[in-house]
Amino acid sequence: MRTALVAFRRRLTSSAATATSTKHLLRHLSPSDRTVALRHAQQAVTDYLHQTRRLPFAHAEQIGLHSPASLKTLLSSLRPTPSSPSDFPRSVSRFLSFNPLNEFDFFFESIGLSPAKSDSPSRDDVGFFLSEDPRLLPSTFALADLGFPWTRLGLLYAADASVFMQTPEELRSRMRRLESIGLDRTSAVGVCLAFPFVLGEKGEDFGGLERVLDDFDLGAFKGKNVEQAYELGRKIRVFYDLGLGRADDDIARESIRRNRDAFLSLDHSVLVQKVGFLRRFDLSNEDIASIVLQSPSILKLDLEFPIDSILDYLKWVSLDDSAAAAVVKRSRHVLGKNSLRNLPETMKAADLQSWFARALRSGGHERVLLAIPSFRTPSVENAERRFREGLAKAAPTSSVHPNPSVLNRLDFFRSVGFGENEITLRAAMQVHCRKELLLERFELLLRAGFGYARLTRMVSGYPKILNNGRESLEEKVEFVRGREYGGSIEEIEKFPAFLCFDLANRVRVRYAFLEWLRQKEGVVVKRTRLATVVATSDNVFLGMLFKIHPAAPKQWLEVFRPRGRRKSE
């Protein structure tokens, strides 16, 4: 079983793309002939799985029917390529007689997982799942026989791989338990797709699932088909994961029952989005559950609602004058206009996330999120007008609309907490890649240990930090924290411009020379700060070397100084 599950995991995380481009596949055939050829080849694979591999025909047919990418990869391996659609079944059968089929790719793709990325079926990567583990297919077939859609079985593994370790009888027993609490078979299948742990190793412990289903009304599942029951279960899963309905809290349970129609009328994506929005304020599941139960309308928030002035908003939320003045002095990049969607990041960028979270926990969520007033004062409107005029002048593509690439970069800065102001506009003009790459590099620095508020201030002062590629940023941070320099993240925070310098041809070579001097007998070199060594010109650096040792500049110029043009980052 371990071998089979490892193979499962490999397919789950592999690319969905196959090596063969469908654009050029069977290009000698017309579209109608291509369709016929694929259908014939599909039947040949089904027959192979049924007759050669001894799979039940119904399941072999499901595998052949729902694995088009793997089928096209197989067809690309046929040599010579058949010239007529009617020749494909015979060509495929002949090919399979001498080349074992990589059944894993077909099987995993058919149940909704990504097929493996491989040039073609080969003897070196063949997994005969019948011989690998005879328990794998019985559990899979048992799920199909219980009414699970074949193409949805991948959902179960993605959430809880232990489902496929259960015997058919164990799976049937757990389904009977669900039916015993009032669900019919179709509804039980939908619930299992939403709560796969019911069928896995922990299936004997429902973990409060029966209670939460009862709170949301088991009768709501009746009359649903599998897909509808699954969608309903996914909505309930959002609340289940928050802990709603599992605690012995009669008030909470009553609130769920009173508002369940309002909860379940929302799309699953909306529920996930709104809960995710609240979680970005660093609220716990318990905090979020309390807010949702007190104010169900929080789930209908318009996240695109504009906040005209972040500073006016903070004062309205009751930020005292001294704290507001500190924001103006320390975090000017957050000032201006932004949308409610970016409010969690704005609070982090202003270093106010703890204060704001306390306001939400104390019951102020209705005022600060549901009743935001307009701040359209003349000064706010003038600031917005100046921002728009600056944007139009900075990167116009016509007399009316600014450059779309600049708008894309501005969207990144707003998303990490910057407001619409001159600092943000200047930053957007100094970076040179799209929002997705900027966000990737920003998150990399967060993971490296930079504080959120500190990092946004660094970027506001030195936007070109984000022009570094991923590897360049990692190398520079590692240089400071590693043995070459032996420092800490805090030293970069004090001198963020360090991340803009050439590591190989400026930073590393200068420190390498200082280390060489340190190891030379009779030469004492004190620990030198980053800014002192890196930010100085060549002449100033030579003067510093002369103070260390009169002969040091000569050694630097003749041996260590980089020759030729410096390589760009």
ROKOL-451331 format. One line per 5 residues: number of its first residue (from 0); their letters; for each residue x, y, z of C-alpha. Coordinates in steps of 0.25 Angstrom, whole numbers, plus 5000, padded with zeros to 4 digits. Layout:
! residues N
NUM = A = X:Y:Z | ...
//
This chain:
! residues 569
0 = MRTAL = 5000:5000:5000 | 5011:5010:5003 | 5017:5008:4989 | 5003:5011:4983 | 5001:5023:4992
5 = VAFRR = 5015:5029:4989 | 5011:5028:4974 | 4998:5035:4977 | 5005:5046:4984 | 5015:5048:4973
10 = RLTSS = 5003:5049:4963 | 4996:5059:4972 | 5007:5069:4972 | 5012:5067:4958 | 5009:5077:4946
15 = AATAT = 4995:5075:4939 | 5002:5078:4926 | 5007:5066:4918 | 5020:5066:4910 | 5013:5065:4897
20 = STKHL = 5006:5077:4892 | 4992:5074:4888 | 4993:5086:4877 | 5002:5077:4869 | 4996:5063:4872
25 = LRHLS = 4991:5056:4860 | 4992:5068:4852 | 4991:5060:4839 | 4976:5057:4843 | 4964:5066:4841
30 = PSDRT = 4957:5070:4854 | 4946:5060:4852 | 4956:5049:4849 | 4964:5052:4861 | 4952:5051:4870
35 = VALRH = 4949:5037:4864 | 4963:5033:4866 | 4963:5037:4880 | 4950:5029:4882 | 4955:5017:4876
40 = AQQAV = 4968:5017:4884 | 4960:5019:4897 | 4953:5007:4894 | 4966:4999:4891 | 4971:5004:4905
45 = TDYLH = 4958:5000:4912 | 4959:4986:4905 | 4973:4985:4910 | 4970:4988:4924 | 4958:4979:4924
50 = QTRRL = 4964:4967:4917 | 4979:4967:4920 | 4979:4974:4934 | 4965:4967:4938 | 4959:4980:4943
55 = PFAHA = 4943:4980:4943 | 4938:4985:4930 | 4931:4997:4937 | 4943:5002:4944 | 4952:5000:4932
60 = EQIGL = 4943:5008:4924 | 4943:5019:4934 | 4958:5019:4934 | 4959:5020:4918 | 4947:5030:4917
65 = HSPAS = 4953:5040:4927 | 4968:5040:4924 | 4969:5048:4911 | 4983:5054:4914 | 4989:5041:4917
70 = LKTLL = 4982:5035:4904 | 4988:5046:4895 | 5002:5043:4901 | 5000:5028:4898 | 4996:5032:4884
75 = SSLRP = 5008:5040:4881 | 5017:5028:4884 | 5011:5020:4873 | 5021:5018:4862 | 5018:5018:4850
80 = TPSSP = 5006:5028:4853 | 4993:5022:4847 | 4988:5029:4835 | 4973:5026:4837 | 4965:5026:4849
85 = SDFPR = 4960:5012:4848 | 4975:5007:4849 | 4977:5013:4863 | 4971:5001:4871 | 4980:4991:4864
90 = SVSRF = 4992:5000:4865 | 4989:5002:4880 | 4987:4988:4883 | 5000:4984:4876 | 5007:4995:4883
95 = LSFNP = 5002:4990:4897 | 5006:4975:4893 | 5021:4980:4894 | 5020:4992:4903 | 5014:4991:4917
100 = LNEFD = 5004:5002:4919 | 5007:5012:4930 | 4994:5009:4937 | 4996:5019:4948 | 4995:5031:4939
105 = FFFES = 4982:5027:4933 | 4976:5023:4947 | 4980:5035:4954 | 4976:5045:4943 | 4962:5038:4942
110 = IGLSP = 4959:5040:4957 | 4963:5055:4956 | 4978:5055:4959 | 4988:5061:4950 | 4995:5051:4941
115 = AKSDS = 5010:5049:4942 | 5019:5057:4933 | 5026:5047:4924 | 5030:5047:4910 | 5023:5033:4907
120 = PSRDD = 5020:5020:4914 | 5032:5012:4917 | 5037:5000:4924 | 5045:5008:4934 | 5033:5015:4940
125 = VGFFL = 5022:5005:4940 | 5013:5003:4952 | 5004:4991:4951 | 4994:4995:4962 | 4988:4981:4963
130 = SEDPR = 5002:4975:4966 | 5007:4987:4974 | 4996:4985:4985 | 4984:4976:4982 | 4976:4985:4993
135 = LLPST = 4977:4998:4985 | 4967:4995:4974 | 4957:4988:4983 | 4955:5000:4992 | 4954:5009:4980
140 = FALAD = 4944:5000:4973 | 4936:4999:4987 | 4935:5014:4987 | 4930:5014:4972 | 4920:5003:4976
145 = LGFPW = 4915:5012:4988 | 4911:5023:4978 | 4924:5032:4978 | 4926:5038:4964 | 4938:5032:4959
150 = TRLGL = 4944:5046:4955 | 4942:5051:4969 | 4950:5040:4976 | 4963:5049:4975 | 4956:5058:4985
155 = LYAAD = 4957:5048:4995 | 4971:5045:4994 | 4975:5060:4993 | 4969:5062:5006 | 4971:5049:5014
160 = ASVFM = 4980:5038:5007 | 4976:5028:5018 | 4963:5026:5011 | 4969:5017:5001 | 4975:5009:5013
165 = QTPEE = 4962:5004:5017 | 4956:4991:5013 | 4943:4991:5005 | 4935:4986:5018 | 4941:4997:5026
170 = LRSRM = 4936:5007:5016 | 4922:5001:5015 | 4921:5001:5030 | 4924:5016:5031 | 4914:5019:5020
175 = RRLES = 4904:5012:5028 | 4907:5020:5040 | 4904:5033:5032 | 4891:5027:5027 | 4887:5024:5041
180 = IGLDR = 4887:5039:5045 | 4877:5042:5035 | 4884:5043:5021 | 4881:5035:5009 | 4892:5029:5001
185 = TSAVG = 4893:5040:4991 | 4894:5051:5002 | 4904:5042:5010 | 4913:5042:4998 | 4912:5057:4996
190 = VCLAF = 4916:5059:5011 | 4927:5049:5010 | 4933:5057:4998 | 4932:5070:5007 | 4937:5062:5020
195 = PFVLG = 4947:5051:5015 | 4952:5048:5029 | 4939:5041:5031 | 4944:5030:5022 | 4959:5031:5027
200 = EKGED = 4967:5026:5039 | 4959:5035:5048 | 4946:5031:5042 | 4941:5025:5055 | 4942:5038:5062
205 = FGGLE = 4932:5047:5055 | 4938:5059:5063 | 4925:5066:5064 | 4921:5065:5050 | 4907:5059:5054
210 = RVLDD = 4904:5071:5062 | 4908:5081:5052 | 4900:5074:5041 | 4888:5074:5051 | 4890:5089:5053
215 = FDLGA = 4890:5092:5039 | 4878:5082:5037 | 4880:5069:5031 | 4867:5070:5023 | 4874:5081:5015
220 = FKGKN = 4881:5069:5008 | 4869:5061:5004 | 4865:5062:4990 | 4879:5066:4986 | 4888:5059:4975
225 = VEQAY = 4902:5056:4979 | 4908:5069:4973 | 4898:5078:4980 | 4900:5070:4993 | 4915:5072:4992
230 = ELGRK = 4913:5087:4990 | 4904:5088:5002 | 4914:5080:5010 | 4926:5089:5005 | 4918:5101:5011
235 = IRVFY = 4916:5094:5024 | 4930:5090:5024 | 4934:5105:5025 | 4927:5107:5038 | 4931:5093:5043
240 = DLGLG = 4946:5097:5042 | 4943:5110:5050 | 4937:5101:5061 | 4923:5105:5060 | 4913:5095:5065
245 = RADDD = 4924:5086:5071 | 4924:5093:5085 | 4914:5091:5096 | 4909:5105:5094 | 4894:5106:5093
250 = IARES = 4894:5121:5089 | 4904:5118:5077 | 4896:5106:5073 | 4883:5114:5073 | 4889:5125:5065
255 = IRRNR = 4894:5115:5054 | 4879:5109:5053 | 4873:5123:5053 | 4883:5128:5042 | 4886:5115:5034
260 = DAFLS = 4877:5119:5022 | 4885:5132:5021 | 4898:5125:5022 | 4895:5114:5012 | 4889:5123:5002
265 = LDHSV = 4903:5129:5000 | 4913:5122:4990 | 4924:5114:4995 | 4934:5123:4989 | 4928:5135:4996
270 = LVQKV = 4928:5128:5009 | 4943:5124:5008 | 4947:5138:5003 | 4940:5145:5015 | 4945:5136:5025
275 = GFLRR = 4959:5137:5019 | 4958:5153:5020 | 4955:5152:5034 | 4966:5142:5037 | 4976:5152:5030
280 = FDLSN = 4974:5161:5043 | 4981:5150:5051 | 4968:5146:5057 | 4967:5132:5062 | 4956:5122:5058
285 = EDIAS = 4948:5125:5071 | 4949:5140:5068 | 4944:5139:5054 | 4933:5129:5059 | 4928:5139:5069
290 = IVLQS = 4928:5151:5059 | 4920:5142:5049 | 4910:5138:5059 | 4908:5152:5064 | 4907:5158:5051
295 = PSILK = 4904:5149:5039 | 4903:5161:5030 | 4919:5161:5031 | 4919:5150:5021 | 4912:5160:5011
300 = LDLEF = 4923:5170:5012 | 4926:5177:4999 | 4942:5176:4999 | 4943:5186:4988 | 4937:5197:4996
305 = PIDSI = 4946:5209:4995 | 4952:5215:5008 | 4955:5229:5003 | 4965:5233:5013 | 4972:5223:5022
310 = LDYLK = 4976:5233:5032 | 4962:5239:5034 | 4957:5224:5035 | 4967:5221:5046 | 4963:5234:5054
315 = WVSLD = 4949:5230:5052 | 4952:5216:5058 | 4957:5223:5070 | 4972:5223:5068 | 4977:5234:5077
320 = DSAAA = 4984:5247:5072 | 4998:5242:5076 | 4997:5229:5070 | 4991:5236:5057 | 5003:5245:5057
325 = AVVKR = 5012:5233:5058 | 5006:5227:5046 | 5008:5240:5038 | 5022:5241:5042 | 5026:5226:5041
330 = SRHVL = 5017:5220:5031 | 5013:5231:5021 | 5013:5220:5010 | 4999:5215:5015 | 4992:5228:5014
335 = GKNSL = 4982:5232:5004 | 4971:5223:4997 | 4970:5208:4997 | 4959:5197:4997 | 4953:5190:5009
340 = RNLPE = 4960:5177:5003 | 4974:5182:5006 | 4970:5187:5020 | 4977:5175:5027 | 4990:5178:5020
345 = TMKAA = 4989:5193:5023 | 4988:5190:5037 | 5000:5182:5037 | 5008:5192:5029 | 5004:5203:5039
350 = DLQSW = 5008:5193:5050 | 4994:5194:5056 | 4989:5180:5054 | 4989:5177:5069 | 4981:5189:5072
355 = FARAL = 4971:5187:5061 | 4969:5172:5064 | 4966:5176:5079 | 4956:5186:5073 | 4949:5174:5065
360 = RSGGH = 4949:5165:5077 | 4943:5175:5086 | 4931:5175:5078 | 4934:5187:5069 | 4934:5179:5056
365 = ERVLL = 4920:5185:5052 | 4925:5199:5053 | 4939:5197:5047 | 4935:5188:5036 | 4920:5189:5033
370 = AIPSF = 4917:5204:5035 | 4929:5211:5029 | 4925:5226:5025 | 4930:5234:5013 | 4942:5243:5015
375 = RTPSV = 4940:5251:5003 | 4946:5264:5008 | 4952:5275:4999 | 4966:5271:5004 | 4963:5256:5001
380 = ENAER = 4958:5260:4987 | 4970:5269:4984 | 4979:5258:4988 | 4972:5248:4979 | 4973:5257:4968
385 = RFREG = 4988:5260:4969 | 4990:5245:4970 | 4982:5242:4957 | 4989:5254:4950 | 5003:5248:4954
390 = LAKAA = 4999:5235:4949 | 4995:5240:4936 | 5008:5248:4934 | 5017:5237:4939 | 5013:5226:4929
395 = PTSSV = 5003:5230:4919 | 4999:5221:4907 | 4988:5231:4902 | 4983:5244:4906 | 4973:5237:4915
400 = HPNPS = 4978:5224:4921 | 4991:5221:4928 | 5000:5210:4925 | 4993:5196:4929 | 5007:5190:4934
405 = VLNRL = 5008:5202:4944 | 4994:5200:4948 | 4997:5185:4950 | 5009:5189:4959 | 5001:5199:4967
410 = DFFRS = 4991:5188:4970 | 5002:5180:4976 | 5006:5192:4985 | 4992:5194:4989 | 4990:5179:4992
415 = VGFGE = 5002:5180:5002 | 4996:5192:5009 | 5001:5204:5002 | 4991:5215:4999 | 4989:5224:4987
420 = NEITL = 5000:5234:4989 | 5013:5240:4983 | 5021:5229:4990 | 5013:5218:4984 | 5014:5224:4970
425 = RAAMQ = 5029:5226:4971 | 5031:5212:4976 | 5022:5206:4964 | 5031:5214:4954 | 5044:5208:4960
430 = VHCRK = 5040:5193:4959 | 5040:5186:4946 | 5032:5173:4947 | 5018:5169:4949 | 5009:5168:4962
435 = ELLLE = 5011:5153:4963 | 5026:5153:4963 | 5026:5165:4972 | 5017:5158:4982 | 5026:5145:4981
440 = RFELL = 5039:5154:4985 | 5031:5161:4996 | 5026:5148:5002 | 5040:5142:5001 | 5046:5154:5010
445 = LRAGF = 5035:5152:5020 | 5038:5137:5021 | 5053:5141:5023 | 5049:5148:5036 | 5046:5163:5032
450 = GYARL = 5035:5169:5040 | 5023:5173:5031 | 5023:5188:5035 | 5038:5189:5034 | 5038:5182:5021
455 = TRMVS = 5028:5191:5015 | 5036:5203:5020 | 5048:5197:5014 | 5041:5196:5000 | 5035:5210:5001
460 = GYPKI = 5049:5215:5002 | 5056:5206:4993 | 5046:5200:4983 | 5057:5194:4975 | 5059:5184:4985
465 = LNNGR = 5048:5176:4978 | 5055:5177:4965 | 5065:5166:4970 | 5061:5152:4966 | 5057:5141:4976
470 = ESLEE = 5071:5135:4976 | 5078:5148:4977 | 5070:5152:4989 | 5072:5138:4996 | 5087:5139:4994
475 = KVEFV = 5088:5153:4999 | 5080:5150:5012 | 5088:5137:5014 | 5101:5145:5012 | 5098:5154:5024
480 = RGREY = 5093:5143:5033 | 5103:5133:5029 | 5118:5131:5032 | 5123:5141:5022 | 5117:5153:5030
485 = GGSIE = 5111:5147:5042 | 5100:5157:5044 | 5085:5157:5045 | 5073:5162:5038 | 5072:5174:5047
490 = EIEKF = 5085:5179:5040 | 5078:5179:5027 | 5066:5186:5033 | 5076:5197:5037 | 5082:5198:5023
495 = PAFLC = 5072:5193:5013 | 5079:5199:5001 | 5089:5187:5003 | 5079:5178:4996 | 5081:5187:4983
500 = FDLAN = 5096:5185:4982 | 5103:5175:4974 | 5106:5163:4983 | 5117:5157:4975 | 5125:5168:4969
505 = RVRVR = 5124:5178:4981 | 5119:5173:4994 | 5125:5159:4994 | 5139:5163:4988 | 5141:5175:4998
510 = YAFLE = 5138:5166:5010 | 5146:5155:5004 | 5158:5165:5004 | 5155:5170:5018 | 5155:5155:5023
515 = WLRQK = 5169:5153:5015 | 5174:5165:5023 | 5169:5160:5036 | 5176:5146:5034 | 5189:5153:5030
520 = EGVVV = 5199:5154:5042 | 5200:5167:5049 | 5187:5173:5042 | 5176:5176:5051 | 5162:5179:5044
525 = KRTRL = 5150:5182:5053 | 5137:5178:5049 | 5131:5187:5039 | 5117:5191:5037 | 5110:5188:5024
530 = ATVVA = 5107:5202:5020 | 5122:5206:5023 | 5127:5195:5013 | 5116:5194:5003 | 5111:5208:5001
535 = TSDNV = 5125:5215:5000 | 5131:5219:4986 | 5143:5212:4981 | 5152:5224:4986 | 5146:5225:5000
540 = FLGML = 5148:5209:5001 | 5163:5211:4997 | 5164:5222:5008 | 5158:5212:5018 | 5168:5201:5014
545 = FKIHP = 5180:5211:5015 | 5176:5213:5030 | 5176:5198:5032 | 5189:5196:5026 | 5197:5205:5016
550 = AAPKQ = 5200:5194:5006 | 5185:5189:5006 | 5181:5198:4995 | 5192:5193:4986 | 5188:5178:4988
555 = WLEVF = 5173:5182:4986 | 5176:5189:4973 | 5185:5178:4967 | 5179:5165:4972 | 5165:5167:4978
560 = RPRGR = 5157:5178:4970 | 5148:5172:4960 | 5152:5174:4946 | 5143:5179:4934 | 5129:5183:4935
565 = RKSE = 5121:5179:4947 | 5110:5169:4944 | 5096:5174:4946 | 5087:5167:4957
//
